[in-house]
Amino acid sequence: MPSDDRKSVFRTNLSDSLSLPVFSRSGEATELPKFSLARDSMLPETAYQIVHDEAMLDGNARLNLATFVTTWMDDHANRLYAESFDKNEIDKDEYPATAAVEERCWRIIADLWHAPDPGHTIGTATVGSSDASMLGGLALKRRWQDARKAAGKPFDKPNLVLSSAVQVCWEKFCNYRDVEPRFVPCTPEHFVFDGTELENYVDENTIGVVAIMGVTFNGLYEPVKQISAKLDEIEQKTGLDIKIHVDAASGGFVAPFCQPDLEWDFRVSRVASINASGHKYGLVYPGIGWAVWRDKAAMPESLIFHVSYLGGDLPTLALPFSRPGAQVLLQYYNFLRLGFEGYRATQQESLDVAQYISGEIAAMEPFELVSKGDTIPVFAWRIKEGYTSTWTLYDLADRLRLRGWLVPAYPMADDMSNLVLQRVVVKNGMSHDLAVALVADIKSQVSYLETLEAPLPRDGSGPNFHH
Ligand SMILES: *Cc1c(COP(=O)(O)O)cnc(C)c1O
């Protein structure tokens, strides 16, 4: 029937709808236009039910072992969230208490990361590590430009040195900000970027070097101190003083608690800035991130905007204007609720669960671990070299999906993209009991796949990666 008729049928039905059972009402009992706005309103119960049911077709967040992002918070956090979802983080003048909590949070984080001089540290909440790393990159670039201008040298060809296994946000930074990315390849011998041959990548146009604490592909840490020592050598030979930004999206909230002796943060004097995702191991729902600069020299004043704040002055450097304020309060709730010991216990439990699962996978005939989950609680495995099978890790991912588990398979970074990995991200809420169930499902799905005589057809839908 023509669409106008459909709309008028829908309209006459609306008045009858109130007394009809939910799924017999128009909206539920009829198909609605998906890409244009319907002319008339519908009952809120019906609209709620439709959206609720549509979202039901998503995967179950708690079984989503692909994401790094928090999928469980406790009931008090949920209550606080419901009380504060109307707060706009930018309204510092109207919500001075939330603004003060934001500052407390980044100062607590700066302290966790051993910022040497709290009086001179600068930090901000962001929406995630993507915009936090964008800010880190911008500060490196502006600092380099200022120094080049002061020396009367050209400043039009900046480059940034980073591993080819960086998260996509760094490729965006380089693309959007006209910075040449100089990717250091991952090789079987140097599986993570460790400073080897760094002298071939840096020059007077290098704005900085990125080190990753928790490579997204496999969870491994890049050795910040070793990279820094290599930059010391380079400085001695060439006079180039190149700073490091640490992308600690996930490790920033794990290493301080579970690997306290590992020096990757402001204890390494070349580290100018660090970002982390509050919504990853900061244990807050999406989206919140944090960026902290060692001192005012690392964050040029020319990038800071000033807003009036209760008659005073509040520096702001976040990229978006309006953004949710509730997550800042949730971060502070976690800091109070958990304290250092609570964070340590939570992350250690996730590390234990990750190593239990990786141990079981390592013991299975077809597999070989690429990492075991002893840095961040994230590990990856591959099919053993020389193991012949009719199935792939993509097939295993599909089979696990039938059981509700979301465990992605994907190719390794560019230079090793013929290597296919499968990865599990263990988060708070993945109990040992659930881990036992996952291992049992992996075992039974592998047994099933082993019975296949011919490869399964693939539908060509690519892997969904880059969390
Ligand atoms: C997740 C991640 C990002 C992006 O962070 P978001 O918080 O998702 O914006 C950047 N870098 C690394 C290493 C990551 O793991």
The ligand as an SDF file (V2000), in Angstrom:
LIG
                    3D

 15 15  0  0  0  0  0  0  0  0999 V2000
   41.4980    1.4310   23.5100 C   0  0  0  0  0  0  0  0  0  0  0  0
   42.7710    2.0450   23.1050 C   0  0  0  0  0  0  0  0  0  0  0  0
   42.7910    3.3190   22.5320 C   0  0  0  0  0  0  0  0  0  0  0  0
   41.5250    4.0780   22.2410 C   0  0  0  0  0  0  0  0  0  0  0  0
   40.9290    4.3800   23.4490 O   0  0  0  0  0  0  0  0  0  0  0  0
   39.3760    4.7550   23.6210 P   0  0  0  0  0  0  0  0  0  0  0  0
   39.2990    4.9620   25.0880 O   0  0  0  0  0  0  0  0  0  0  0  0
   38.6080    3.5750   23.1380 O   0  0  0  0  0  0  0  0  0  0  0  0
   39.1120    5.9830   22.8330 O   0  0  0  0  0  0  0  0  0  0  0  0
   44.0120    3.8750   22.2240 C   0  0  0  0  0  0  0  0  0  0  0  0
   45.1510    3.2050   22.4430 N   0  0  0  0  0  0  0  0  0  0  0  0
   45.1800    1.9660   22.9860 C   0  0  0  0  0  0  0  0  0  0  0  0
   46.4970    1.3000   23.2300 C   0  0  0  0  0  0  0  0  0  0  0  0
   43.9820    1.3360   23.3270 C   0  0  0  0  0  0  0  0  0  0  0  0
   43.9950    0.1180   23.8740 O   0  0  0  0  0  0  0  0  0  0  0  0
  1  2  1  0
  2  3  1  0
  2 14  2  0
  3  4  1  0
  3 10  2  0
  4  5  1  0
  5  6  1  0
  6  7  2  0
  6  8  1  0
  6  9  1  0
 10 11  1  0
 11 12  2  0
 12 13  1  0
 12 14  1  0
 14 15  1  0
M  END
$$$$
